[in-house]
Amino acid sequence: VHGVVLVTNATIAFLEASVGLHAERAFGFNTARIGLLFIATAVPGALFSSFAGSISARIGRRKLVLASVFGLAVSCGIGPKDVLFVQILSLLGLGTSMGLSCGTVPALLAAAAELHGGTPAVYAMENAMEQVAFILGPVLGSVLVEFVGFWYASVIFSGVIGFAFIALTYGWRSTPTADEVC
């Protein structure tokens, strides 16, 4: 779970730091329009996070986290990003994926705490992963944007998330399941 927190938060931090500048360059957006563009992320994030608990009760937390990680990879990699409709579609997918994971990951962390001997250590590690992600995402993302452009940087982050998705899927298959995570 901590690796997924690192990778997904690094991607979100990259996008938060880069989308505004990209919208200004690609579409000529001013600050107000850039703010409105972020509504495409905020609204589905708020809606889906409120329903994540009931969705996970139906299909299971693992499946929901896998779906949100997969959705984040697809949303990040969709392109070309210089088409406004595609950019908005990407942000809608990002918000949906963030809402689903934000509504599910805390329960997974609580289950991990029970399995690994205590809540403080698990939550401290999760917080450390978030802080590292919010350093790495914008730094690595800005370097990539300078060298390969915004869309290719997004595709690279999408590939990293895809790798995390594969590792997460494999790890969950080979690890004994606990009833609180199913």
ChimeraX commands (.cxc) that place a marker at each C-alpha (Angstrom):
marker #1 position 0.00,0.00,0.00 radius 0.5
marker #1 position 2.84,2.42,0.81 radius 0.5
marker #1 position 4.36,2.04,-2.65 radius 0.5
marker #1 position 1.02,2.80,-4.24 radius 0.5
marker #1 position 0.68,5.87,-2.03 radius 0.5
marker #1 position 4.12,7.04,-3.17 radius 0.5
marker #1 position 3.54,6.50,-6.89 radius 0.5
marker #1 position -0.01,7.83,-7.06 radius 0.5
marker #1 position 0.73,10.89,-4.93 radius 0.5
marker #1 position 3.88,11.67,-6.92 radius 0.5
marker #1 position 1.78,11.59,-10.08 radius 0.5
marker #1 position -0.91,13.79,-8.57 radius 0.5
marker #1 position 1.74,16.24,-7.34 radius 0.5
marker #1 position 3.33,16.30,-10.81 radius 0.5
marker #1 position -0.02,17.05,-12.44 radius 0.5
marker #1 position -0.99,19.69,-9.89 radius 0.5
marker #1 position 2.32,21.47,-10.47 radius 0.5
marker #1 position 2.24,21.15,-14.27 radius 0.5
marker #1 position -1.34,21.29,-15.54 radius 0.5
marker #1 position -1.76,25.01,-14.92 radius 0.5
marker #1 position 1.37,25.94,-16.86 radius 0.5
marker #1 position 0.43,23.50,-19.61 radius 0.5
marker #1 position -3.08,25.02,-19.86 radius 0.5
marker #1 position -1.56,28.48,-20.11 radius 0.5
marker #1 position 0.85,27.41,-22.87 radius 0.5
marker #1 position -1.44,25.10,-24.84 radius 0.5
marker #1 position -4.78,26.89,-24.54 radius 0.5
marker #1 position -3.84,30.45,-23.55 radius 0.5
marker #1 position -5.74,30.11,-20.27 radius 0.5
marker #1 position -5.52,32.80,-17.62 radius 0.5
marker #1 position -5.53,32.08,-13.89 radius 0.5
marker #1 position -9.35,32.10,-13.65 radius 0.5
marker #1 position -9.77,29.58,-16.48 radius 0.5
marker #1 position -7.06,27.36,-15.01 radius 0.5
marker #1 position -8.96,27.37,-11.72 radius 0.5
marker #1 position -12.15,26.39,-13.54 radius 0.5
marker #1 position -10.24,23.60,-15.29 radius 0.5
marker #1 position -9.45,22.06,-11.90 radius 0.5
marker #1 position -13.18,21.73,-11.20 radius 0.5
marker #1 position -12.98,18.75,-13.59 radius 0.5
marker #1 position -10.83,17.05,-10.95 radius 0.5
marker #1 position -12.49,18.32,-7.79 radius 0.5
marker #1 position -16.13,17.49,-8.52 radius 0.5
marker #1 position -15.71,13.78,-9.41 radius 0.5
marker #1 position -13.18,13.45,-6.57 radius 0.5
marker #1 position -15.70,14.72,-4.06 radius 0.5
marker #1 position -18.55,12.65,-5.46 radius 0.5
marker #1 position -16.69,9.36,-5.72 radius 0.5
marker #1 position -14.93,9.64,-2.36 radius 0.5
marker #1 position -18.33,9.90,-0.68 radius 0.5
marker #1 position -19.48,6.67,-2.38 radius 0.5
marker #1 position -16.19,4.75,-2.10 radius 0.5
marker #1 position -17.18,3.05,1.14 radius 0.5
marker #1 position -20.41,1.61,-0.23 radius 0.5
marker #1 position -18.73,0.62,-3.51 radius 0.5
marker #1 position -15.91,-1.14,-1.65 radius 0.5
marker #1 position -18.46,-2.98,0.50 radius 0.5
marker #1 position -19.98,-4.39,-2.69 radius 0.5
marker #1 position -16.90,-5.27,-4.70 radius 0.5
marker #1 position -14.14,-5.32,-2.05 radius 0.5
marker #1 position -11.42,-2.82,-1.17 radius 0.5
marker #1 position -8.74,-4.54,-3.20 radius 0.5
marker #1 position -10.72,-4.37,-6.41 radius 0.5
marker #1 position -11.61,-0.76,-5.78 radius 0.5
marker #1 position -7.99,0.24,-5.13 radius 0.5
marker #1 position -6.88,-1.66,-8.22 radius 0.5
marker #1 position -9.58,0.07,-10.27 radius 0.5
marker #1 position -8.54,3.49,-8.96 radius 0.5
marker #1 position -4.84,2.87,-9.67 radius 0.5
marker #1 position -5.66,1.59,-13.15 radius 0.5
marker #1 position -7.94,4.60,-13.74 radius 0.5
marker #1 position -5.19,6.96,-12.65 radius 0.5
marker #1 position -2.74,5.34,-15.08 radius 0.5
marker #1 position -5.18,5.63,-17.98 radius 0.5
marker #1 position -6.17,9.19,-17.08 radius 0.5
marker #1 position -2.58,10.29,-16.85 radius 0.5
marker #1 position -1.53,8.65,-20.10 radius 0.5
marker #1 position -4.43,9.74,-22.27 radius 0.5
marker #1 position -3.43,12.19,-24.96 radius 0.5
marker #1 position -2.66,14.32,-26.79 radius 0.5
marker #1 position -2.84,16.81,-23.96 radius 0.5
marker #1 position -2.96,19.86,-26.26 radius 0.5
marker #1 position -6.60,19.09,-27.11 radius 0.5
marker #1 position -8.81,20.74,-24.49 radius 0.5
marker #1 position -11.46,17.98,-24.51 radius 0.5
marker #1 position -8.77,15.34,-23.91 radius 0.5
marker #1 position -7.27,17.41,-21.09 radius 0.5
marker #1 position -10.67,17.75,-19.42 radius 0.5
marker #1 position -11.35,14.02,-19.88 radius 0.5
marker #1 position -7.97,13.28,-18.29 radius 0.5
marker #1 position -8.76,15.49,-15.30 radius 0.5
marker #1 position -12.21,13.91,-14.88 radius 0.5
marker #1 position -10.60,10.48,-14.77 radius 0.5
marker #1 position -7.97,11.72,-12.36 radius 0.5
marker #1 position -10.61,13.14,-10.01 radius 0.5
marker #1 position -12.66,9.95,-10.15 radius 0.5
marker #1 position -9.61,7.79,-9.42 radius 0.5
marker #1 position -8.50,10.06,-6.59 radius 0.5
marker #1 position -11.97,9.96,-5.04 radius 0.5
marker #1 position -12.11,6.19,-5.15 radius 0.5
marker #1 position -8.65,5.74,-3.64 radius 0.5
marker #1 position -9.05,8.45,-0.99 radius 0.5
marker #1 position -12.22,6.75,0.19 radius 0.5
marker #1 position -10.54,3.31,0.35 radius 0.5
marker #1 position -6.85,3.62,1.26 radius 0.5
marker #1 position -7.44,4.63,4.92 radius 0.5
marker #1 position -9.29,1.35,5.53 radius 0.5
marker #1 position -6.44,-0.58,3.89 radius 0.5
marker #1 position -3.94,1.22,6.11 radius 0.5
marker #1 position -5.97,0.31,9.17 radius 0.5
marker #1 position -5.97,-3.34,8.05 radius 0.5
marker #1 position -2.21,-3.17,7.47 radius 0.5
marker #1 position -1.78,-1.74,10.96 radius 0.5
marker #1 position -3.59,-4.72,12.45 radius 0.5
marker #1 position -1.49,-7.14,10.42 radius 0.5
marker #1 position 1.83,-5.43,11.17 radius 0.5
marker #1 position 1.58,-4.65,14.83 radius 0.5
marker #1 position 0.31,-1.16,15.30 radius 0.5
marker #1 position -1.27,1.92,13.84 radius 0.5
marker #1 position 1.42,4.56,14.55 radius 0.5
marker #1 position 4.14,2.90,12.48 radius 0.5
marker #1 position 1.88,2.25,9.48 radius 0.5
marker #1 position 0.44,5.76,9.43 radius 0.5
marker #1 position 3.87,7.31,9.96 radius 0.5
marker #1 position 5.19,5.38,6.96 radius 0.5
marker #1 position 2.19,6.42,4.87 radius 0.5
marker #1 position 2.75,10.06,5.81 radius 0.5
marker #1 position 6.45,9.78,4.94 radius 0.5
marker #1 position 5.54,8.32,1.53 radius 0.5
marker #1 position 3.14,11.20,0.89 radius 0.5
marker #1 position 5.79,13.80,1.76 radius 0.5
marker #1 position 8.41,12.13,-0.45 radius 0.5
marker #1 position 5.85,11.93,-3.26 radius 0.5
marker #1 position 5.09,15.63,-3.02 radius 0.5
marker #1 position 8.80,16.33,-3.39 radius 0.5
marker #1 position 9.55,13.84,-6.18 radius 0.5
marker #1 position 6.44,14.41,-8.30 radius 0.5
marker #1 position 6.91,18.08,-9.12 radius 0.5
marker #1 position 10.73,17.89,-9.32 radius 0.5
marker #1 position 10.87,14.84,-11.61 radius 0.5
marker #1 position 7.82,16.02,-13.54 radius 0.5
marker #1 position 9.23,19.46,-14.24 radius 0.5
marker #1 position 12.51,17.97,-15.47 radius 0.5
marker #1 position 10.61,15.57,-17.72 radius 0.5
marker #1 position 8.36,18.35,-19.05 radius 0.5
marker #1 position 11.41,20.40,-19.98 radius 0.5
marker #1 position 13.06,17.51,-21.83 radius 0.5
marker #1 position 10.17,15.62,-23.43 radius 0.5
marker #1 position 7.07,17.85,-23.07 radius 0.5
marker #1 position 3.97,17.63,-20.91 radius 0.5
marker #1 position 2.23,14.78,-22.72 radius 0.5
marker #1 position 5.27,12.48,-22.78 radius 0.5
marker #1 position 5.97,13.28,-19.14 radius 0.5
marker #1 position 2.37,12.25,-18.40 radius 0.5
marker #1 position 2.87,9.02,-20.36 radius 0.5
marker #1 position 6.03,8.25,-18.35 radius 0.5
marker #1 position 4.18,8.78,-15.06 radius 0.5
marker #1 position 1.34,6.65,-16.44 radius 0.5
marker #1 position 3.83,3.86,-17.15 radius 0.5
marker #1 position 5.18,4.04,-13.61 radius 0.5
marker #1 position 1.64,3.79,-12.25 radius 0.5
marker #1 position 1.03,0.86,-14.60 radius 0.5
marker #1 position 4.08,-0.86,-13.16 radius 0.5
marker #1 position 2.76,-0.19,-9.64 radius 0.5
marker #1 position -0.60,-1.64,-10.71 radius 0.5
marker #1 position 1.10,-4.83,-11.92 radius 0.5
marker #1 position 3.22,-5.08,-8.77 radius 0.5
marker #1 position 0.18,-4.47,-6.58 radius 0.5
marker #1 position -1.85,-7.10,-8.43 radius 0.5
marker #1 position 0.96,-9.65,-8.19 radius 0.5
marker #1 position 1.65,-8.81,-4.54 radius 0.5
marker #1 position -1.97,-9.23,-3.57 radius 0.5
marker #1 position -2.20,-12.58,-5.32 radius 0.5
marker #1 position 0.89,-13.98,-3.58 radius 0.5
marker #1 position 0.18,-12.56,-0.13 radius 0.5
marker #1 position -2.23,-14.35,2.20 radius 0.5
marker #1 position -5.48,-12.45,2.30 radius 0.5
marker #1 position -6.95,-10.99,5.45 radius 0.5
marker #1 position -10.71,-10.71,5.71 radius 0.5
marker #1 position -10.50,-7.00,6.54 radius 0.5
marker #1 position -8.87,-6.24,3.16 radius 0.5
marker #1 position -11.31,-8.25,1.02 radius 0.5
marker link #1:1,2 radius 0.2
marker link #1:2,3 radius 0.2
marker link #1:3,4 radius 0.2
marker link #1:4,5 radius 0.2
marker link #1:5,6 radius 0.2
marker link #1:6,7 radius 0.2
marker link #1:7,8 radius 0.2
marker link #1:8,9 radius 0.2
marker link #1:9,10 radius 0.2
marker link #1:10,11 radius 0.2
marker link #1:11,12 radius 0.2
marker link #1:12,13 radius 0.2
marker link #1:13,14 radius 0.2
marker link #1:14,15 radius 0.2
marker link #1:15,16 radius 0.2
marker link #1:16,17 radius 0.2
marker link #1:17,18 radius 0.2
marker link #1:18,19 radius 0.2
marker link #1:19,20 radius 0.2
marker link #1:20,21 radius 0.2
marker link #1:21,22 radius 0.2
marker link #1:22,23 radius 0.2
marker link #1:23,24 radius 0.2
marker link #1:24,25 radius 0.2
marker link #1:25,26 radius 0.2
marker link #1:26,27 radius 0.2
marker link #1:27,28 radius 0.2
marker link #1:28,29 radius 0.2
marker link #1:29,30 radius 0.2
marker link #1:30,31 radius 0.2
marker link #1:31,32 radius 0.2
marker link #1:32,33 radius 0.2
marker link #1:33,34 radius 0.2
marker link #1:34,35 radius 0.2
marker link #1:35,36 radius 0.2
marker link #1:36,37 radius 0.2
marker link #1:37,38 radius 0.2
marker link #1:38,39 radius 0.2
marker link #1:39,40 radius 0.2
marker link #1:40,41 radius 0.2
marker link #1:41,42 radius 0.2
marker link #1:42,43 radius 0.2
marker link #1:43,44 radius 0.2
marker link #1:44,45 radius 0.2
marker link #1:45,46 radius 0.2
marker link #1:46,47 radius 0.2
marker link #1:47,48 radius 0.2
marker link #1:48,49 radius 0.2
marker link #1:49,50 radius 0.2
marker link #1:50,51 radius 0.2
marker link #1:51,52 radius 0.2
marker link #1:52,53 radius 0.2
marker link #1:53,54 radius 0.2
marker link #1:54,55 radius 0.2
marker link #1:55,56 radius 0.2
marker link #1:56,57 radius 0.2
marker link #1:57,58 radius 0.2
marker link #1:58,59 radius 0.2
marker link #1:59,60 radius 0.2
marker link #1:60,61 radius 0.2
marker link #1:61,62 radius 0.2
marker link #1:62,63 radius 0.2
marker link #1:63,64 radius 0.2
marker link #1:64,65 radius 0.2
marker link #1:65,66 radius 0.2
marker link #1:66,67 radius 0.2
marker link #1:67,68 radius 0.2
marker link #1:68,69 radius 0.2
marker link #1:69,70 radius 0.2
marker link #1:70,71 radius 0.2
marker link #1:71,72 radius 0.2
marker link #1:72,73 radius 0.2
marker link #1:73,74 radius 0.2
marker link #1:74,75 radius 0.2
marker link #1:75,76 radius 0.2
marker link #1:76,77 radius 0.2
marker link #1:77,78 radius 0.2
marker link #1:78,79 radius 0.2
marker link #1:79,80 radius 0.2
marker link #1:80,81 radius 0.2
marker link #1:81,82 radius 0.2
marker link #1:82,83 radius 0.2
marker link #1:83,84 radius 0.2
marker link #1:84,85 radius 0.2
marker link #1:85,86 radius 0.2
marker link #1:86,87 radius 0.2
marker link #1:87,88 radius 0.2
marker link #1:88,89 radius 0.2
marker link #1:89,90 radius 0.2
marker link #1:90,91 radius 0.2
marker link #1:91,92 radius 0.2
marker link #1:92,93 radius 0.2
marker link #1:93,94 radius 0.2
marker link #1:94,95 radius 0.2
marker link #1:95,96 radius 0.2
marker link #1:96,97 radius 0.2
marker link #1:97,98 radius 0.2
marker link #1:98,99 radius 0.2
marker link #1:99,100 radius 0.2
marker link #1:100,101 radius 0.2
marker link #1:101,102 radius 0.2
marker link #1:102,103 radius 0.2
marker link #1:103,104 radius 0.2
marker link #1:104,105 radius 0.2
marker link #1:105,106 radius 0.2
marker link #1:106,107 radius 0.2
marker link #1:107,108 radius 0.2
marker link #1:108,109 radius 0.2
marker link #1:109,110 radius 0.2
marker link #1:110,111 radius 0.2
marker link #1:111,112 radius 0.2
marker link #1:112,113 radius 0.2
marker link #1:113,114 radius 0.2
marker link #1:114,115 radius 0.2
marker link #1:115,116 radius 0.2
marker link #1:116,117 radius 0.2
marker link #1:117,118 radius 0.2
marker link #1:118,119 radius 0.2
marker link #1:119,120 radius 0.2
marker link #1:120,121 radius 0.2
marker link #1:121,122 radius 0.2
marker link #1:122,123 radius 0.2
marker link #1:123,124 radius 0.2
marker link #1:124,125 radius 0.2
marker link #1:125,126 radius 0.2
marker link #1:126,127 radius 0.2
marker link #1:127,128 radius 0.2
marker link #1:128,129 radius 0.2
marker link #1:129,130 radius 0.2
marker link #1:130,131 radius 0.2
marker link #1:131,132 radius 0.2
marker link #1:132,133 radius 0.2
marker link #1:133,134 radius 0.2
marker link #1:134,135 radius 0.2
marker link #1:135,136 radius 0.2
marker link #1:136,137 radius 0.2
marker link #1:137,138 radius 0.2
marker link #1:138,139 radius 0.2
marker link #1:139,140 radius 0.2
marker link #1:140,141 radius 0.2
marker link #1:141,142 radius 0.2
marker link #1:142,143 radius 0.2
marker link #1:143,144 radius 0.2
marker link #1:144,145 radius 0.2
marker link #1:145,146 radius 0.2
marker link #1:146,147 radius 0.2
marker link #1:147,148 radius 0.2
marker link #1:148,149 radius 0.2
marker link #1:149,150 radius 0.2
marker link #1:150,151 radius 0.2
marker link #1:151,152 radius 0.2
marker link #1:152,153 radius 0.2
marker link #1:153,154 radius 0.2
marker link #1:154,155 radius 0.2
marker link #1:155,156 radius 0.2
marker link #1:156,157 radius 0.2
marker link #1:157,158 radius 0.2
marker link #1:158,159 radius 0.2
marker link #1:159,160 radius 0.2
marker link #1:160,161 radius 0.2
marker link #1:161,162 radius 0.2
marker link #1:162,163 radius 0.2
marker link #1:163,164 radius 0.2
marker link #1:164,165 radius 0.2
marker link #1:165,166 radius 0.2
marker link #1:166,167 radius 0.2
marker link #1:167,168 radius 0.2
marker link #1:168,169 radius 0.2
marker link #1:169,170 radius 0.2
marker link #1:170,171 radius 0.2
marker link #1:171,172 radius 0.2
marker link #1:172,173 radius 0.2
marker link #1:173,174 radius 0.2
marker link #1:174,175 radius 0.2
marker link #1:175,176 radius 0.2
marker link #1:176,177 radius 0.2
marker link #1:177,178 radius 0.2
marker link #1:178,179 radius 0.2
marker link #1:179,180 radius 0.2
marker link #1:180,181 radius 0.2
marker link #1:181,182 radius 0.2
view
